[in-house]
Amino acid sequence: MSAETFHEEPKVLDTLISFDEDRSTNDLLIKREQHIPTDWLSEMAKMKVDSANQKAGDFYHVASIPTAVCDALLIHYGFDVMTAPVRETLRMLNRYALDHFILTNKRI
């Protein structure tokens, strides 16, 4: 992909999966973690405020959801962010107080 495609390289917040054993039951434990930096959250809040002055065109950035949040919504609620309509995804984020991943105050 050319450097002209993006204004800057996208930042990927990778997930960490680790394995452990529960010594009392000998069960395998799978632990998923994802560090979400506070400066990234601050940038998301700034984008949300700035969205009021942006025109919505064919492509409009409405959310930036970490992989760990997508996985948790799927595991706990059976909600697949990747296949759900955008409006339903925004409703889910609001319902579970995850609205800091929503990048606009505009009605979608």
Secondary structure as GFF3:
##gff-version 3
##sequence-region A 1 108
A	DSSP	beta_strand	16	22	.	.	.	ID=ss1
A	DSSP	beta_strand	27	33	.	.	.	ID=ss2
A	DSSP	alpha_helix	38	50	.	.	.	ID=ss3
A	DSSP	three_ten_helix	51	53	.	.	.	ID=ss4
A	DSSP	alpha_helix	67	77	.	.	.	ID=ss5
A	DSSP	alpha_helix	86	95	.	.	.	ID=ss6
A	DSSP	three_ten_helix	99	101	.	.	.	ID=ss7
###
